């Protein structure tokens, strides 16, 4: 099958872009990943280390792979994501997570595309949407869909920063597209805007400092040094994507499944802080937010409230100071220390010695120690 026919099948399956590259060529992406893991910059994402050997090259996972068809689906927002950071009493959820989980939609369309491809060629295929040890971004760059910018994410001349990626590996020999040239030039906007300085240098990321990692992947208390910088970001961070100048060419997504739900456009922190397990699951049904669980999510909300300077949110904080989840309790006492320091100090010092109060006291001592050191 010729390359144009393959791409037409992909576009007919509902994708915005489709490009092809060799899956069995040598590349340097595997070496960069190994260095990233060796330096511990993957943080607590142990699965990256556990699957490193398979991640380093597509053929390490499937030796028979010859070609990769990379597909992209535009999820461009209809607003400037950075504007929401000024509304301190609202939580900011990353653009990609404000409605349906993209994994589900992408996987469904990839399977449709793969069936059509197999019906016409009989070739073996495997499909991937960010759920297996395959590096989609280097493949997308190799296919000419875009280039990996200085923030390490894919940038497209046509779609800016807003493309979901999927890959179909196949044993078929397909004509590859030419790789895209890096068009970042001297621009460092994505590096400069990062609130936590998560980029040691251009094209390098230290995930341990990244707000997306901290709010989504990190399972324990958020390190004190990053809390103020988180602002009101409660799930992910779009700063380095949103500031990219190439977004001037991006279009708003036509996929209604990616348009934000009304209740997630500017969700009130006071309402999010009141979610219990059941209501959390209801609000985030079919959303990627659901996978981090109520504890991590409300932890993030408490930190956003602590950064809000909004004293009307104090009741929401007080309601979580005695939460059954120690991580939520710790974040709540930190929020209380930001909004009402004397009340937080009195509460912590009045600990009775039981497990709940011990968690609060431990967190308060950490806050005091950090303040003294600063």
ZISULHU-V270744 format. One record per residue. PSI is psi in degrees with one decimal (* if undefined). NEAR is the number of other ideal C-beta (glycine too) atoms within 10 Angstrom. D_CENTER is the distance of its C-alpha to the mean C-alpha in Angstrom with 2 decimals. Layout:
BEGIN
psi:PSI near:NEAR d_center:D_CENTER
psi:PSI near:NEAR d_center:D_CENTER
END
This chain:
BEGIN
psi:135.2 near:14 d_center:35.70
psi:160.9 near:9 d_center:35.16
psi:-38.9 near:16 d_center:31.80
psi:-37.6 near:9 d_center:32.26
psi:-40.2 near:13 d_center:32.94
psi:-46.5 near:25 d_center:29.82
psi:-37.3 near:19 d_center:27.68
psi:-39.1 near:13 d_center:29.66
psi:-40.9 near:21 d_center:28.96
psi:-44.7 near:28 d_center:25.20
psi:-36.1 near:14 d_center:25.48
psi:-20.5 near:13 d_center:27.83
psi:-0.3 near:19 d_center:25.27
psi:12.4 near:16 d_center:23.09
psi:156.2 near:24 d_center:20.89
psi:-37.0 near:23 d_center:20.83
psi:153.4 near:22 d_center:21.25
psi:128.9 near:24 d_center:22.66
psi:165.9 near:26 d_center:23.69
psi:142.4 near:23 d_center:25.32
psi:166.2 near:25 d_center:25.52
psi:140.1 near:19 d_center:27.30
psi:-12.3 near:26 d_center:25.51
psi:6.6 near:16 d_center:28.25
psi:157.5 near:13 d_center:28.56
psi:148.5 near:7 d_center:28.03
psi:166.4 near:18 d_center:25.00
psi:-4.2 near:8 d_center:23.72
psi:-36.5 near:18 d_center:20.05
psi:-38.0 near:18 d_center:21.08
psi:-40.5 near:10 d_center:22.84
psi:-38.7 near:17 d_center:19.95
psi:-42.6 near:18 d_center:17.76
psi:-38.9 near:15 d_center:20.76
psi:-42.0 near:11 d_center:21.15
psi:-46.5 near:18 d_center:17.57
psi:-42.1 near:16 d_center:18.21
psi:-31.7 near:11 d_center:21.79
psi:0.8 near:12 d_center:20.87
psi:14.9 near:12 d_center:18.71
psi:-2.5 near:20 d_center:15.67
psi:-4.4 near:21 d_center:13.51
psi:-132.5 near:16 d_center:14.43
psi:11.8 near:14 d_center:14.95
psi:75.1 near:15 d_center:13.10
psi:-27.5 near:9 d_center:16.63
psi:-25.3 near:12 d_center:15.91
psi:-38.2 near:17 d_center:15.18
psi:-39.9 near:14 d_center:18.66
psi:-32.1 near:11 d_center:20.25
psi:17.0 near:15 d_center:19.43
psi:-45.5 near:18 d_center:19.86
psi:-39.6 near:13 d_center:23.13
psi:-25.6 near:15 d_center:21.88
psi:-22.5 near:22 d_center:18.78
psi:-20.2 near:20 d_center:21.01
psi:142.3 near:21 d_center:22.57
psi:-36.3 near:30 d_center:22.50
psi:-13.3 near:15 d_center:26.12
psi:-25.2 near:16 d_center:25.49
psi:-34.3 near:19 d_center:23.98
psi:96.6 near:20 d_center:26.47
psi:-25.4 near:10 d_center:29.52
psi:-4.4 near:13 d_center:30.88
psi:129.2 near:23 d_center:28.03
psi:-37.1 near:19 d_center:29.56
psi:154.4 near:24 d_center:27.38
psi:126.5 near:26 d_center:23.81
psi:113.1 near:30 d_center:23.26
psi:128.1 near:28 d_center:19.84
psi:149.0 near:30 d_center:18.94
psi:146.4 near:26 d_center:16.70
psi:120.6 near:25 d_center:16.19
psi:131.5 near:21 d_center:15.94
psi:31.7 near:24 d_center:13.76
psi:131.0 near:20 d_center:15.14
psi:160.9 near:20 d_center:15.38
psi:5.9 near:10 d_center:18.90
psi:167.3 near:12 d_center:18.47
psi:113.4 near:12 d_center:17.39
psi:-25.0 near:20 d_center:14.12
psi:-23.2 near:13 d_center:15.68
psi:-33.1 near:10 d_center:18.70
psi:-18.7 near:20 d_center:17.19
psi:-16.5 near:18 d_center:16.85
psi:-14.4 near:10 d_center:20.65
psi:84.9 near:14 d_center:21.08
psi:-19.5 near:18 d_center:20.96
psi:3.4 near:16 d_center:22.07
psi:150.6 near:21 d_center:19.16
psi:145.7 near:26 d_center:15.62
psi:118.6 near:27 d_center:12.77
psi:134.9 near:30 d_center:9.99
psi:144.0 near:20 d_center:7.38
psi:-41.0 near:23 d_center:9.52
psi:-16.1 near:18 d_center:8.02
psi:17.1 near:20 d_center:8.53
psi:3.9 near:25 d_center:11.97
psi:-129.2 near:21 d_center:14.03
psi:143.7 near:18 d_center:14.36
psi:117.9 near:19 d_center:11.97
psi:-26.8 near:21 d_center:11.87
psi:-43.4 near:15 d_center:12.58
psi:-47.1 near:13 d_center:15.91
psi:-44.0 near:20 d_center:17.02
psi:-43.7 near:23 d_center:16.20
psi:-41.2 near:17 d_center:17.89
psi:-44.4 near:13 d_center:20.86
psi:-35.8 near:20 d_center:21.44
psi:-39.5 near:24 d_center:21.11
psi:-38.7 near:15 d_center:23.69
psi:-45.8 near:17 d_center:25.91
psi:-45.7 near:25 d_center:25.78
psi:-41.1 near:21 d_center:26.47
psi:-42.6 near:13 d_center:29.43
psi:-39.9 near:16 d_center:30.90
psi:-45.5 near:24 d_center:30.58
psi:-39.6 near:15 d_center:32.21
psi:-33.9 near:9 d_center:34.91
psi:-24.5 near:12 d_center:35.93
psi:-27.0 near:16 d_center:35.62
psi:4.2 near:8 d_center:35.83
psi:150.7 near:17 d_center:33.40
psi:145.9 near:14 d_center:31.07
psi:159.7 near:21 d_center:27.35
psi:138.9 near:17 d_center:24.08
psi:149.5 near:22 d_center:20.88
psi:136.1 near:23 d_center:17.24
psi:76.5 near:23 d_center:13.89
psi:22.6 near:14 d_center:11.25
psi:10.7 near:10 d_center:13.32
psi:162.6 near:15 d_center:15.87
psi:70.5 near:17 d_center:16.50
psi:132.6 near:25 d_center:16.51
psi:98.0 near:20 d_center:15.05
psi:-38.9 near:21 d_center:14.44
psi:-45.8 near:18 d_center:13.86
psi:-36.1 near:20 d_center:17.21
psi:-39.7 near:25 d_center:18.90
psi:-40.1 near:28 d_center:17.83
psi:-40.1 near:24 d_center:19.24
psi:-30.8 near:25 d_center:22.27
psi:-9.7 near:26 d_center:22.88
psi:7.8 near:19 d_center:23.08
psi:-25.6 near:30 d_center:20.27
psi:-160.3 near:29 d_center:19.03
psi:155.4 near:20 d_center:18.53
psi:114.5 near:19 d_center:15.93
psi:-176.0 near:25 d_center:16.11
psi:-17.9 near:22 d_center:16.63
psi:4.4 near:27 d_center:12.95
psi:-5.8 near:19 d_center:12.69
psi:162.7 near:16 d_center:10.87
psi:138.1 near:26 d_center:13.32
psi:132.7 near:27 d_center:15.64
psi:140.3 near:24 d_center:18.22
psi:-26.9 near:13 d_center:21.55
psi:-30.5 near:15 d_center:21.69
psi:5.2 near:24 d_center:18.21
psi:-130.6 near:22 d_center:16.71
psi:-1.4 near:24 d_center:12.93
psi:67.3 near:27 d_center:12.42
psi:124.8 near:25 d_center:12.88
psi:143.4 near:22 d_center:11.48
psi:144.9 near:21 d_center:13.20
psi:160.8 near:27 d_center:15.57
psi:137.5 near:26 d_center:18.52
psi:112.6 near:23 d_center:22.03
psi:144.8 near:25 d_center:23.96
psi:153.8 near:27 d_center:27.69
psi:-5.7 near:16 d_center:30.93
psi:148.6 near:18 d_center:32.39
psi:112.2 near:11 d_center:33.23
psi:149.5 near:23 d_center:31.72
psi:122.3 near:12 d_center:32.35
psi:154.4 near:18 d_center:29.34
psi:163.2 near:17 d_center:28.17
psi:142.2 near:10 d_center:28.30
psi:156.1 near:16 d_center:25.21
psi:149.6 near:20 d_center:24.00
psi:147.5 near:8 d_center:25.10
psi:122.0 near:14 d_center:22.86
psi:23.2 near:14 d_center:23.43
psi:-30.8 near:19 d_center:21.70
psi:-136.9 near:8 d_center:25.16
psi:0.4 near:4 d_center:25.66
psi:135.3 near:16 d_center:22.80
psi:24.3 near:13 d_center:20.60
psi:-42.1 near:16 d_center:19.04
psi:-34.5 near:24 d_center:15.41
psi:-39.5 near:20 d_center:16.67
psi:-31.7 near:12 d_center:18.91
psi:-16.2 near:16 d_center:16.69
psi:120.6 near:19 d_center:14.21
psi:-27.5 near:18 d_center:15.31
psi:7.2 near:20 d_center:15.19
psi:56.1 near:12 d_center:16.44
psi:-3.6 near:26 d_center:13.81
psi:107.8 near:21 d_center:15.48
psi:-23.0 near:13 d_center:18.82
psi:174.8 near:9 d_center:19.87
psi:136.6 near:14 d_center:19.16
psi:18.2 near:15 d_center:17.08
psi:135.6 near:17 d_center:16.19
psi:135.2 near:22 d_center:13.23
psi:100.2 near:19 d_center:13.85
psi:-27.4 near:20 d_center:10.74
psi:-19.9 near:20 d_center:13.06
psi:-4.3 near:21 d_center:13.09
psi:131.1 near:26 d_center:9.52
psi:-32.8 near:27 d_center:8.68
psi:-44.8 near:19 d_center:4.96
psi:-47.6 near:22 d_center:6.93
psi:-40.4 near:26 d_center:9.76
psi:-19.0 near:27 d_center:8.79
psi:-54.6 near:21 d_center:7.11
psi:-33.5 near:17 d_center:8.75
psi:124.5 near:23 d_center:11.73
psi:-11.7 near:12 d_center:14.54
psi:-166.4 near:11 d_center:17.22
psi:144.1 near:19 d_center:18.18
psi:129.3 near:21 d_center:16.16
psi:139.1 near:14 d_center:18.37
psi:-36.0 near:16 d_center:20.77
psi:-17.3 near:11 d_center:20.31
psi:-7.6 near:20 d_center:16.81
psi:-47.9 near:22 d_center:17.57
psi:-38.2 near:13 d_center:19.35
psi:-21.8 near:17 d_center:16.84
psi:-24.5 near:21 d_center:14.13
psi:-128.6 near:20 d_center:16.45
psi:23.5 near:21 d_center:15.56
psi:118.0 near:25 d_center:11.74
psi:-9.4 near:27 d_center:11.32
psi:101.9 near:25 d_center:7.83
psi:-178.3 near:24 d_center:5.07
psi:132.6 near:27 d_center:6.98
psi:5.3 near:23 d_center:8.43
psi:-51.8 near:22 d_center:11.47
psi:-25.4 near:26 d_center:11.69
psi:-47.2 near:24 d_center:11.06
psi:-29.8 near:22 d_center:13.37
psi:-9.6 near:20 d_center:16.09
psi:126.9 near:22 d_center:16.69
psi:-23.8 near:14 d_center:20.32
psi:-11.5 near:19 d_center:19.85
psi:-12.5 near:19 d_center:18.27
psi:-17.7 near:7 d_center:21.91
psi:-5.9 near:12 d_center:22.41
psi:149.1 near:19 d_center:19.54
psi:154.3 near:13 d_center:20.70
psi:137.4 near:14 d_center:19.50
psi:143.6 near:20 d_center:18.36
psi:-5.8 near:11 d_center:21.34
psi:113.4 near:18 d_center:19.44
psi:-27.0 near:8 d_center:20.28
psi:-16.7 near:14 d_center:17.70
psi:-4.5 near:22 d_center:14.99
psi:139.9 near:17 d_center:17.07
psi:139.7 near:17 d_center:16.07
psi:143.6 near:14 d_center:18.22
psi:-38.6 near:9 d_center:20.78
psi:-9.0 near:11 d_center:20.04
psi:4.6 near:18 d_center:16.36
psi:-43.7 near:13 d_center:17.27
psi:61.9 near:14 d_center:18.43
psi:135.6 near:20 d_center:18.56
psi:132.0 near:15 d_center:21.10
psi:-34.1 near:26 d_center:20.20
psi:-36.8 near:20 d_center:23.66
psi:-39.3 near:15 d_center:22.99
psi:-34.0 near:24 d_center:19.63
psi:-21.3 near:24 d_center:21.37
psi:0.5 near:15 d_center:24.02
psi:129.5 near:17 d_center:22.02
psi:-177.0 near:12 d_center:23.47
psi:-45.5 near:11 d_center:22.19
psi:-47.6 near:9 d_center:23.85
psi:-32.7 near:13 d_center:22.89
psi:-46.2 near:19 d_center:19.19
psi:-35.3 near:14 d_center:19.31
psi:-46.9 near:11 d_center:21.29
psi:-37.9 near:19 d_center:19.15
psi:27.9 near:23 d_center:15.96
psi:132.3 near:11 d_center:17.88
psi:14.4 near:11 d_center:16.21
psi:147.5 near:18 d_center:12.85
psi:-21.1 near:21 d_center:9.63
psi:-31.7 near:24 d_center:10.06
psi:-29.1 near:17 d_center:13.23
psi:-20.0 near:12 d_center:12.16
psi:-12.9 near:19 d_center:11.65
psi:161.4 near:16 d_center:15.20
psi:-39.0 near:20 d_center:17.22
psi:-53.7 near:18 d_center:17.85
psi:-37.2 near:25 d_center:14.46
psi:-48.0 near:25 d_center:13.83
psi:-31.1 near:25 d_center:17.29
psi:-48.0 near:29 d_center:16.95
psi:-40.0 near:29 d_center:14.29
psi:-41.3 near:30 d_center:16.68
psi:-40.5 near:33 d_center:19.57
psi:-40.0 near:27 d_center:18.17
psi:-40.0 near:27 d_center:17.57
psi:-41.4 near:31 d_center:21.15
psi:-29.3 near:22 d_center:22.44
psi:-6.6 near:20 d_center:21.24
psi:-26.8 near:22 d_center:22.68
psi:20.4 near:11 d_center:26.37
psi:104.1 near:14 d_center:27.18
psi:-16.8 near:10 d_center:30.00
psi:-11.6 near:10 d_center:30.06
psi:-0.9 near:23 d_center:26.97
psi:-41.6 near:15 d_center:29.05
psi:-36.2 near:11 d_center:30.09
psi:-34.9 near:22 d_center:26.50
psi:-48.3 near:28 d_center:26.16
psi:-34.6 near:16 d_center:29.56
psi:-21.1 near:13 d_center:28.77
psi:-4.7 near:22 d_center:25.99
psi:-29.3 near:24 d_center:27.96
psi:25.9 near:14 d_center:29.67
psi:150.7 near:22 d_center:26.78
psi:-18.6 near:10 d_center:27.28
psi:117.1 near:18 d_center:23.89
psi:-33.7 near:18 d_center:24.58
psi:-38.4 near:19 d_center:21.03
psi:-42.5 near:25 d_center:21.31
psi:-45.3 near:24 d_center:24.82
psi:-43.9 near:24 d_center:23.86
psi:-34.2 near:30 d_center:21.24
psi:-42.4 near:30 d_center:23.90
psi:-32.2 near:27 d_center:26.62
psi:-44.4 near:26 d_center:24.59
psi:-40.2 near:29 d_center:24.05
psi:-37.4 near:28 d_center:27.77
psi:-25.4 near:22 d_center:28.63
psi:-35.7 near:20 d_center:27.01
psi:-34.4 near:21 d_center:28.70
psi:75.4 near:16 d_center:31.91
psi:-42.1 near:12 d_center:32.54
psi:-39.3 near:9 d_center:36.05
psi:-41.3 near:15 d_center:35.13
psi:-42.5 near:23 d_center:32.35
psi:-44.7 near:16 d_center:34.85
psi:-40.7 near:10 d_center:37.55
psi:-45.0 near:20 d_center:35.34
psi:-40.8 near:21 d_center:34.16
psi:-17.6 near:10 d_center:37.72
psi:10.4 near:10 d_center:39.05
psi:137.5 near:15 d_center:37.17
psi:-7.1 near:8 d_center:39.50
psi:-9.4 near:8 d_center:38.30
psi:175.9 near:8 d_center:36.66
psi:-42.1 near:9 d_center:33.22
psi:-48.4 near:16 d_center:31.47
psi:-32.4 near:17 d_center:33.33
psi:-38.5 near:14 d_center:32.83
psi:-41.4 near:22 d_center:29.03
psi:-46.1 near:23 d_center:29.49
psi:-40.9 near:18 d_center:32.03
psi:-42.8 near:16 d_center:29.95
psi:-42.2 near:25 d_center:27.08
psi:-40.1 near:21 d_center:29.66
psi:-36.5 near:11 d_center:31.27
psi:-40.9 near:16 d_center:28.02
psi:-46.2 near:21 d_center:27.70
psi:-42.8 near:13 d_center:31.35
psi:-41.6 near:11 d_center:31.04
psi:-41.4 near:14 d_center:28.13
psi:-42.6 near:11 d_center:30.16
psi:-40.1 near:7 d_center:33.23
psi:-32.4 near:7 d_center:31.54
psi:* near:7 d_center:30.09
END
